[in-house]
Amino acid sequence: MERRVRIDLAYDGTAYAGWQVQPGLATVQGTLEGALGRLHGGAAVRARGAGRTDAGVHARGQAADAAVAVRADDAALLAALSGLLPDAIRPRRVLTVDPGFHARRRARAKTYRYLVDTSPHGDPWLARFALASPGAMDEGAVDEALAKLPGRRDWSGFTGAACEVTDRVRTMTEARRVVTRPGLVAFVFSADGFLTHMVRNLVGTLLDIGRGRFAPDLVDEVLASGDRTRAGATAPAKGLALLRVAYDDADGGDSGDPGDSGALW
């Protein structure tokens, strides 16, 4: 009998062209669907993700859903997927949910984290997961800029040109800087939704503010004008990770680890 399951995942996105299936390219969604298909004798199985992470972006708490017709219970299905998926994609939980569950539409909020390696020479152990940005950072200016971000507003000024969404109003509930250890900074953002390159554009702007290129008031100017060209550069994908997706308890609660903001994998 067919049932719908929620699958929570963590992955290193370095070798993948993002979440979404793309012809001829390795993607996280395509790899997951391939594993599910093998459990169904080669039949096509569709997996829907909570967020379409870009090429090179990682996840600690991605969530997906799929309709499965296997006799294995949730624990056995988790074990089977663990054996079929590559080391770079790790299923963390499988949970049977109601037939109407949709990983993206049922999500209440998402949390992203961007890691910045500020050590003088760069840490090779962080090279795949953090942007190397040595040098002094004006922490006061960065924190002043971060304090301007929470709220419901139009984020057009921090949205990438490829964004096809016309309604760009989102509510951000969290924007903070966390020093996870000397030389490693995490920028953490939570909102009811994010737009194309939004976090990466925010981080690029914050880093420019930290270097003294812009004043913290630039954030207000970009938000008011909606002009992307006034903001900083887009930060590289490798520092970004989807940390957590929030769901109601009836849908299994949040993905990822509650309270996790700066830990690596």
N, C-alpha and C positions, 0 to 999 in steps of 0.2 A: 504493500500500500504506500502511496506517495505521501510524503510529509515535507514541510518546509523547515529548514534548519538555519540557524544563525551560526556563522563561522567567524570567530575573532582571530585576527592574524597579526603577526609582526614580520617585517621584512626589511632586508637591506636592498634598497632600490638601485644601487649603483649600476648593475648590469641590465636593468630593465627600462624599457621605453615608457615608463609610467604604469598606472593601473590599467587603463582601458585597452581592450583588444585593438590591435592595429595589424593589418595584413603584413606578413613577412617579418614582424618584429616580436621580440620576446617581451611580454608584459606580465604583470602579476595576475591580472584577471584571466588571461589566456592560459597561464600555467596552472592556476587553480581549477579552471574549467577542464583542462586536460586531465588532471588527476581525478576529478569527479567523474569524468567520462569513462575513465578506465574502470572505475568501480561499477559502472553501468554497462559494461560490456562494449564500450566504444561508442555508446549513444551520446549525442550532444547534450550537455547540461549547462544551463545559463546561471552565472553567478552575478549578483548585483552588489556593488560596493557602496559604502556610506560616503566615500569621497574619492574623487578621481585625482589621485596624486600624480604629479608630473614626472617626466623622465628624471631619474636620479634622486627622487625624493623617497624618504624612508617612512616606515610606520612601526609604531610599537603597539598601537591599539586600533588598527583598521577593523571594520566589521563588514561582513558580507552576508548575503542570504542566497539560498538555492533550494529548489525542489528536488528531493532525492527519493528514489524508490529502491532502497536497499534494506535488508533485514537487520543490519547492524544497528545497535542502539547508539546513543550519542557518544559514549565512551569508546566503543569499538570503531565508530566512524572517525573519531579524532585520531585514534591510533593508526588507522589505515591511511589517513591523509598524511600523518607525520612520516610514514614510510614512503609515500609516493612523491611528496613535494621535496624540492631541493633544500639544501641547508640554508639558503638565503631567504626562504619563505617558510615560516614556522606557524602552523595552526596552534592557537593557544586554548581554544575552547570550541566545542560544538554543542549547540543547544536547540532542541526542538521548540519551535515557536508557533504561534497561531498562523493559519494559512494566509492571512492578510498582511503579515509582517513584510515590510520593505525597508531594507537597511538604510537607505537615504531618506526616505520620506518620514520614517518614524523617528529619526534622530532629532533630539532636542537641541543639541549643541555639539561643537567640536573644539578640541584643544590642540593647537600646534605648538611645537617647540623648535627654536632655531639655535643651534650651537655655534659659538664663536671661540676659536682658540686664540687667546691674546698673548700666549707665551712668546718670548723674544725670538725663538728660532723655529717655532712650529713643532708640534708633537706628531711624529709619524703614525702613532697608534690612533690618532684622531683624524687622519687625513681623509678618510672616506665619509666621515660623519660631521665634520665641523669645518667652517671657513676659517682659514688662518688669517688673522688680522692683528699682527704685532704692533706694539706701540701704545702709548698712553691713551686712555679714553676718559673724556670728561663725564664722569658718572652722574654728576649733578644735572648737567644739561640733558643727558639721555633720560634720566628719570623724570625730569620736568616735561620732556616731550611725550614720554609714555603716559603720564598722567592726563594728557589731553585726549587720549584715544578712546577710553570706554564711553559708551553711549550709543544711541541709535542715530545713524547718519548715513549719508550717501558716500560710498567709498570709491567713486569714479576716479578720483585723483591718485589712488593707490592701486588701480586695476590695470592689468596688462592689456595690450592692444588686441590680443586674441580673444578677449572675453566677449561672449555672445549673449550674455544676460542683459536684458534691458532694465530690470528692476535691480538696482545696485544698493539698495538700502538694507543694512544689516545692523544688528545690535551686538556690540562688543562688550563683554562683561569683565574681561581680565586682560591686562597688558602690563607685564612686569619683567624686570631683569633679575636673574638669580645667579649669584656667583657660586657655582657648584663646587669649585675648588680653585686654588690659585692658578690663574692662567686659563680658566674655562668659564665662559659666561653663557647662560641660557636665556633667551628671550621667549616668554611664554604668552600665548594669546588664546583667549577663549571667546567664542561668538556663536550666534545661532546659525551662522553660515559664513563662508569665505568665498571670495571671487578669485579669478585667475591671477596668479602671481601676487596676490594681495599681501601675504605675509612676507614674501621675499622683497617686495617693494618697500614695505614698512621697515624691514631690517636694514636694507640698503640706505634708507633715509636716516635712520637712527644712528648708523655707524658714521655717516657723514656729519651728523650733529655732534657725535662724540669726538670727532677729529677737529671740530671747530669750523668746518666748511659752511655750515648753516647754523642759525640760531634755533632754539626749540620752537619759536613761533612759526617756523616754516610749516609745521604740522597743521596749524590753524589755516594757513594760507592755502595749502593744497586741498584740504577738506572743503573750504569755502568755494574755491575756484573750480574744483573738479578737474584740474589741469595736471595730467600725469607728468608732463615735461618739467614741471617745477619741483618735483620730488627727486630723491636720490636714485642711484642706479639699482637695478634688480640684483639682489644678492644671489649667489650661485645656489643651485638646487641641493647640493650635497649636505648643507647644514640643516635642512628642514626635515622634520618628521611629524607625521600625524600621531599625536600622543594618545588621544582618547576621544571616543564618541559617546555622548551621553544619551541614555535611553531611560524610559520609565521602568520601574521595577517589574511591571507586568511583561516587559519585553526582554528581561534578563539583566537590566541595569547596565552600568557603563562598561565599555570595553577598556582595555589597558589597566594600568595600576593606579588606583586612587592616590592622589597626592604626588605622583611621580612627575618631576619637572626637569630634572637634569641628568638622571642616570643614563648611561649608555646601555648597550644591549645585554 
